[in-house]
Amino acid sequence: MEKTARKSRNGRSRRCGIAIFAAAALFFICSPLRAEEIERLEDNAERVTLDAARVMYDDEAGAAEATGDAILRYRDAVIRAERIDYDVTNQKVTAHPAPGETVSLQSYGKVIRGDSLEYSLSNGEGVMENVKSGLPLGEGTLYISGGGLQILPYDVAAERGFVKKRGAKNVPDASYVGLGENISVTTCALDHPHYRVESKRIIFIPGKKAVAKSPRLYLGKTYIMTYPMDYVIDIDRKALKYSLTPYFQSSETKGGGGGLSGAFTWETGSVALGAALWSKVEAEWMAEVEQQIGGGFSVRAGVDYSWDRAWDDKLYHPRAALSYETNEWTAALRWSRKEYIEDQKNSLYEYRGHLTREPEFSVASPWLKDPALNSSWFRLNAVWGMYREDTVDFSSDTISRWGADVQSYLELPIGKSADVFWNIRYGAWFYDHGSLSMDDRQEVLDGILGIRYSFGAVEMATGYERRHVWGSSPMFWDAWEKAEKIHQKIRFPVGREVFVSARGSYDLDDSLFDKITYSLQWINDCMKWELLYHDDRTSGSDDKMSLSVSILTFPNTQASFGEYKDKDPFMRPSDLPK
């Protein structure tokens, strides 16, 4: 049953407002008017609507009580609870849930939940106690829980200095802001999460971002560290750009050691820091600053001091970029000096050298749905740049390079336990070298066609990879080599949440197994601990053993500084739409 209450207008008396509310309620009870007719009689901009199993109105007190799946609607706000008390005169709303349930406040499609709510319809301010909210983030959910959450209209929060004014750059289009006290943030769905970030104050902009002030990081119940600056989680981009992920690793080239990286962030930028320590090459470190400058533009500058295997020495590698993003299309202008590149071109040849970009301009599209195939996506990339290459044996002149490529990805289910996929790319690049009589040209068509399947708890995958190359490049760092390989993977459980996997590739051109990777994984609700051994049988011959931890709900999170990440050819692109 629906009851309607009209908000008191300026200049109207309390008695008049009560009379209107009571008359409208009685009219609705007794009249057979349809809902469309009632809508025409009401002022939609100022109308307050209560829906519930039972609605009672106290004429003398000027208050309404709704119980049983109660819903209050006013302007863009929708409040849901087991019981809602509404003070007509003061425009105050108090909401309480049924045992074991929550109260919700929805505005412009963004929802927050908690144990109780006090909310003013007149100024849009309120308090949600013991907030318990889940927000879509990447392939998982960001859970915000803890103390009270003060709710303010965005413009009011801007006037009080909590967020930027709407006229400023980089301001999100949000209806309200939440200011939380003693809040915990995690992507772990358990009551006692495996990791969490706690903060005495968090600024929460629904659907956009959460800014934790001087947060404390916990793994389980163990305190790890306190961030000296704000920690920003960008909900709008559905990714956590920086995370604190330690690792330990042993390799033939660097020896034993490990590293750690993370970021100190503010509302429009961040400072990322990383460090690693090895028994053979000692300390390495990096620092990078990123700042949004408005209108979709951002700047980034950084440097790393790291060991270059080709020179057997540690060198500085500076870089900078100006980026622009609109509707998921991106463009970037990049500079770099002595960027170290180590690339296994084929099983018998590994390239090691320095690259200087003077500069490089690139444009990339988002993944676009293929109109011809329902389960297929594609994306485009174009690049132009000036490059200079250095190796231990030679240094090149500056060479102009431009071109484009298109990438296609398809996955098609076969029954309930298998799917076939392909990941194919075609690209063409052109080169202009001052000492050559004509431009060089290189075309590459490469891809993998595979099938992922399972037998009970045993997961397997098989893939065929092929690369064709036409033409050549005057530089070695981007010169492609033809390839033909078979990939195989198997993964099976050996206990609760514990898995063993092995993956290898066989080079058909050189008739040898070039790489085999073994791993022991412990996967809980939201984190993965992995002990990995990488048997490198290529000319690079750098076997590695590592222990690392990763957050499963953030596939776009970058590896920690200096961490070896084994590329799995059977994984779908991490940024592919669901």
Protein Blocks (a to p, Z undefined) as FASTA:
>chain_A
ZZddddddehiafklmmmmmmmmmmmmmmpccdfklmmmmpcfklpccdddfbdcddfkn
opacdeehiacdehjbccddfbdcddfklopacddddehiacdddeehiacddfbdcddf
klopacdehiaddddehjbdcddeddddddddfklmmmnopaccfkbghiacdfbdcdde
hiaddfbfbfbdfbdcddfbdcddehiaccdehiaddehjbcfbdcfbdcdddfknopaf
bacdddddddfklopadddddddddfkbccdddddddfklopaddddddddebjhiacdd
dddddddfklopacddddddddddeehiacdddddehiacdddfblmbccdddddddbdd
dddddddddfkbmkbccdddddddddddddfkbccdddddddddddddddddehjlbccd
ddddddddddddfkbcbdcddddddddddddddehjbccdddddddddehjdfbfklmcc
ddddddddddddfbehiacdddddddfklopafbdcdddddddfkbccdddddddfbfno
pacdddddddfklmkbccdehiacdddfkbccfklcZZ
